[in-house]
Amino acid sequence: MILVEVRPPIRPPEACHDDAAHSSRENLAIAIQGGSARSSADFPGSRRLRIRCGPRAAASPTPIDDSTAHRPAGRDHSPRRDPETALNSTVEQGMRTMADRGGRWLISASVLVLLASVVAVTVKSWDHPTDSEQPSTTPVGPLTVVTLGDSILSGEGAGAYETVTDGVNGNWCHRSANAVVHRLDVAGVEARINLACSGASTEDLLVDGTTQWTEPSQTHRLAELAKVHRIAAVVVSVGANDDPGFSRLMSDCLHARILLDPPCSHVIGQDWRQRLDAVVPKVSRALRDVRSVLAEAGYGKGSYQLIQLSYTSPLAPDIPEELRNLSACPFHTEDLAWIRDHAVGSLSDALREAAERADARFLDLSRAGHGHEACTGGDDLGSEWFTRLTLDWDSFGDAERVEHVSVQSFHPNSEGHRQFARCIGEFLGTADREAACVPDHDGDLRLTTDLPNRSGDEVFVAHPR
């Protein structure tokens, strides 16, 4: 568990400033869409949440009473943190918001009817923020963690979806009870809210953003939430469904294998760099809009955490040949190598830059799934953190659901979410500006400040098979 570490002497509050598939009997076009993965665990040892405080002021000590900390709305009262005094920081307001619309790592494939079917981290205890890190106008409500963005955080692939997001009235956000945010065990945090939505792009996070799967912009929902909850952290996963078109990439590569065409990466790689260059300002804008709505709600910049995640590859080139088919992982080896060793890493670089531009923290997940990708376990499915090609056969007879029959494919499963939550929670308890999640020798994810080079080419393989 992660316990709040309060190292005496504690400074007084005053000292802290701061995707349409249709079917016929002859042929069936299945949109294999990707989104967030669907997927509590006890972890040995304990982690401590650091609490940062600004320079000591000359005022006399007074008790912290966050119910009376009222400040002029809109002003940023966050402290300037000296690196040496960054030891003790407050995270006192929540992580919440995520909604995914049409960008769930979409994998569109035309397949014959004979087609074979194929994280409880403990960031424990967020203690009450210091006086200067309170929202300018203190909201009345529970301390909350919010997730925003696409399928990776909504929980696509992890199962146990909220009924209202499993196609009811056209809502396909697929928010899972097994999603990351619900696996975070944080003492002091009273609410964990998932606003992420499978298929979401940056447009769905803008203040004046689009409606996705019947839901309004995620930042719009965050703004409403911030009025009745005290937001401690907002964790964001977005960008893959924009210019990089990761879902389309996966779809094209799957088709290439099924139709016995040449590897898809030869074509996709031609303009990959340009796609990445285009997505950076979009992600940065979305993050700034998150900050904007929280500022309007009276939150100072230092009163909550804003974290941008990168993505990890759900597939690897070294999978058993007998699984390289429609029952599991039908991809060319060359394409899988390109996706894992280049596409994912270079996308991570772009998102890292976007986070820097928006003054947000960054957590690199590009190596997080290594050794646990879909199909790498062979007969041992339990060692895999991602879903294989997955079809919802019950949906084939439903005209409204048939286009979504494969959306759960190649996303983090429940165990994947548990592992991600483990590392994300650990990150929340540090003062590091950026870090990465990598598998340790025991197979669990751990946090490291050793980020990969910004080339997108070098990829660390922790557990080669």
N, C-alpha and C positions, 0 to 999 in steps of 0.2 A: 504494500500500500504506500501511497505517497502522503506523507504527513506534512503539514505546514510547519516550517521550521522558524520559530521565533527566537532569534538570538538576542538575549539580553545584552546590553540594555536596549529596549525598543525606543526609537525616537518618537517624540510626541507628534500628533497629527499636524501641528503647525510646521513641523520640520520637513514635511513631505510636499513638494510642489510638483509642483510641476505644472418519320418513314409507314402502303397501299399494297397489300398483297391481295390477289384475288385468285380463285381456283376454279378449275373445270375438272371433269373426270379424267381428261387426258393429261393435263399438266397442272402443276401447282407452282406458283411463284411465292416463295416464302421470304418475307423480309426478316432477315436475321439481324435484329437491331441490337445494338449494344447500349448500355447505359451504365448505371453504377452497379456494382456488384451487390448481390444479396448475400448476404450470407444468412462470459463473464468468467472471468476466470480468476483463479487465485494466483497471485504472483508472489514469489518469495521475496523477502526483503522489503524495504520501504524506501520510497522516494520522497523527497521533500520539495515542497513548493517554495520557491524563493520569493521574498517580498522586498521590492526595491523601495528605497526611500531617497529623497533628495537631500541636499546639504542641511545640516542642522541649523535651525533658525534660532534667533535669540529669544523666542517666546518661551514661556514656562509651560511645562507639560500639562495637557488636559486630556481627559478620556475621549476616546473616539466614539462618536455617536452618529452613525451614518444616517439616522432618521432626521437629523436636524441640519445636515450639511446642504444648505441652499446657496446657490451661486447664480450670478446673472446668466441666463440662458444663452447658448451660442458661443460663450467664451471658452478658450482652451486653457484650463488651469493645470495642465500636466506639467510636471517638473522637467527641467533639463537634467538628464541623467549623466553624471560623470561616470566614465567607465569604472572607476574605482568604487563608486558608490552604488553601482548597478547590482550589487549583491542582494539587495532586498527589494523585490518589486511586487506590486499588487495586481491581482487579476480579479476584478470584482464585478463582473457583469456578464454575461453569458454567451454561449456559442449557439447560434441557432439558424437559420434560414437556408434552405436549399430547395430548388425545384428544377426538375429536369424535363425538358420538352422534347425536341426532336433531335437531340444529339447524343444519344446513348451510344456509344461505340457501335454504330449501326452496321450490320453485316448483312447485305441484301443478297440472297442467293436463289437461283432458280434450281429447284430440286425436284426430281421425279417423285411420284407418289410412293414409289418403293423405298424412298429415303429411309434409311435405318435411323432409329431414334438414338437416336443417340440420347474495436478492437476493442475484455474489461480492464482496460488500463486503469491504472490508479494514479491519477494526478491528484492526489487527495487534496483535501482541504484547501480551498481558497479562503483565506481569511478575509475579514473585512478590509476594503481598501482604506488607505489613509485619507485624511480629510481633503487634501488637494486633488486626489485622484477620483473623488466622487463625481458622479454626473453633476453638471452645473445646476440642474433642477432634478433633485433626487426622485426617481420614479418609485411608485409604491408597488411592490411585487417581488417575486422570488428571484434570487440570483440565478442567472440562466446562461447556458452555453448553446450556441446556434450554429447550424451547418447550412451553407448555401452552395448552389452550383448544380452539377450534373449527376449522372448515374453512379459515379464512384462514391459519392456521399449519400445519395438517396437510398442506396442499398439494393440496386438492381442486381439480381443474381443470388441474393442472400435469403430469399424466401420470406414467408411471414409478412406479406405486404398489408399495409393498412387497406381495408376494404374499399374505402372511397378513392384510393389511388390505384386500384387494380381494374380500371376500365369503367368504373361507374360514371355514367353521364359523360363519357369521353375523357376522363382523367386517368392518364397512364404514367403518372409520376413515379409509381412503384417505390413508395417509401417503406422500408423494411424495419420491423422491430429489431432486426439483427444488425442494423446499420451502425457505423462507427459511433455516432453521437450517443447512442443508447448503451454502448459498451464502456463509456467513460465513467469511471467510478471516482467522482470528485467530491470529497467531503466539503460541505458548505454550499455546494451547488444544489439548488432545489428543483431546477427544471432543465430538461435537455430537449431542444426543439429542432426538428429536421425540416428545413424549408427547401432542401435540394430536390431537384426533379429530374428524372431520367430524360436525357436528350437535351438538356438545357445548354444554351450558348450564352455568350456574354450579353446578348440583347435581352435576355430574360432576367438579368440582374440590374439593369439600368433603372434609374428613377423613372424615366419615361419609357421604360422597356415594354416588350411585347407580352401578350397573354399566351401562356403555354399550357396546353392540356386543360383549358378552362380556368387556369389560375392566373392572377395578376403577377406583375413583376415581383421578384423575390425581395428586392430592396423595399418595395412598397409594403410588403408584409412585415419586413423587418422594422420599418418605421412604426407601424402600428404596434408591434410587439414591444418595442423599446419604451412605449408609453406606460406599459403595465408590468414590465419585467426589468430587472436590473441586468443588463447585458455585460457579461464578464469576458466573453470571447466569441469571435465569429471566425469559423474555419471555412475556407472556400476552395472548391475544386471546379475550375472552369477553364475553357480554352480549347480543349480537344475537339469540340464540336463546331468550332468556328472554322477559320481558314485551313487548319491542318486536316480537318475532316477525317478524324481517326476512324469513325465508324465506316465511312465510305472506303477508306484504305483497307480495312479488314474485309469488307464486302468484296472489293475487287480482287484481293489476294485469295479469298476463298473460292471465288468464281474461277480464277486462273487454275487452281488445282483441280476443281471438279470438271472443268471443260478441257483439261489437259493443255491449256494455253501456256505460254512462257511465263516466267515469274513476273509478278506485277510490279515489283520494286523498281525495275528498269524504267518504267514510265513514271511512276509516282515520284521517284527521286529527282526527276528533271527540274521540278519547280518547288521542291520541298523547302529549300531555303527561303524562297519568296513567301511561301505560306507562313512560315514562322515569323518572318519580319512583319507580316501584316497582322498577326494576332497579338503581338506585344502591346501596342497602344490600346487595343480593345480590352484586354484583360486589365491593364492599368486603369482604364476609365471605369470599368466595373468596380474595381476595388476602391477607387476614389468616391464612387457613388455610395458605397457602403459607408465610408467615412462621413460623407455629406449628410446622409439621413440620420446618422447617430449624432452628429454635431447639432443638427436641427432639433434633435430630441434633448439636447442639453449635455451630451457626453463630451468630456474632454478627451483629447487624443490619447492621453496616458491612462484613461480609466478603463480601458478594455484592450484585449489583444485582437489583432487582425492577422490571420495567417493564410497564405496562399500555398496550396499543395501542388506538387507536380504529379505525374502519372507513372505507373509501372507497367511493364509488358506482361500481358496475361499468358503469353506463349513464349516458347524457346525452341531453338533449332534442333536440340538433341532429344527428341522424343522418339519412342519406339516406333519403328516403321509400321507395325501392325495397327497403330492408332492413328496413322495419317490417312484417315478415311472419313466417310460421312457419319460414322458412329461416334467420332471423337474430335479429332483436330485435322481437318483436311486442308493442309497448306503445304506449299513448296518449302523445302528446307532453306533455300536461299532467301525466300521472303521472310521467314521467321527470324533468320539471322539479322536481316536488315531492320526489321521492326524493333527487335530487342536491342541490338548493338548500336543502332544509329538513330532511328526515328524517335524512340522514347527519350534517349539521352539528349538529343538536340532540342526536342520540345521542352524538356526540363530546363535547359539553358534559357530558352525564350521566356518561360514563365518566371524564372528567377529574375530576369531583367525587368519584367513587368512589375514584380513585387517591389523591387528596388525603386522603381519610378513612383510607385504609390506609397512608399514608406511603410510597407507591410513586411511582416516576418515571412520567411520562406522555409518550407520543409520539403526536401528532395526525396521522392519515392521511386526514382528511376531504377534503383537496384533492389528495392524492397521485396520483390517477388522471386528473386533469383533462387532456383533450386526447388521452387514450389509452384511453378507455372502449370497451366492446364496440360494434362497428358504426360507430364514428366514423371509422375509416380507409377506409371504402368498399371499394374493391378492394384496398387496401393492408392486408392482415391483419397484416403485420409491425409496423405502428405501434401495434397494440392490445395492451394489457397484460391484457385480460380475455377470457374465452371467450364466444362467442355461444351461442345455443340449441344445445345439443350432445346428441345422442342416441347411445347405444351400441346400435346395431341388432343386434349379435350377442347381446344379452341378452334380446331379445323372446321367444325360444323357451324361456327358462329361467324357470320359475315363481319361483325364489328370487331371481333377479337383475332381473326385469322392473320391480320398483318402484324400482330404482335407475338406470334407463336414462338419466335426465336430470340426475343429481346434479352433473355437472361444469359445467352451464350457469352462466354469469355469475359466474365466480370468476376470480381472478388466474391467468394462464397462467404458463408457465415464465419468460418475460421479465418478467412482473409480479413474480414472486418474486425475480428477480435484482435488480430495481430496489428493491424493498422492503428486501432484504438490504443493499443499498448504503447506504441511509439509516439503517437500524437500526444497522448497524455503526458508522456515523459517530457516531450518538447515544451508543453505548456508550463511545465514546472521549472523551466530554465530561463535564463536571461539572454540566451544566445539569439543573435539576430537571424541566423540561418543554420540549418543542420540537415542531416540525412538519416534515413532509416535503412538499416542493412541487417540481413540475417546473421545471427551470431552462430557460434559453433554448436550450440544446442538446438538450432533451428528456429528460435524465436527472434522477433525483430528487436533491435536495440537502436538507440540513438547514437549518432556519431557526428562530430563537427568536421570530419574529413569528407568534404564534398568532392564529387568527381570533377575533373578538369572541364572547362567550358568548351569542349570540342564536340561532344555528342558521339565520339568514336570510341573512347575508352570506357569499357563497362566492366565493373568488378563482378566476378562470378564467385559467390561464396561457397556454393555447393555444386560443383560441376557433376554431371551424371554421365 
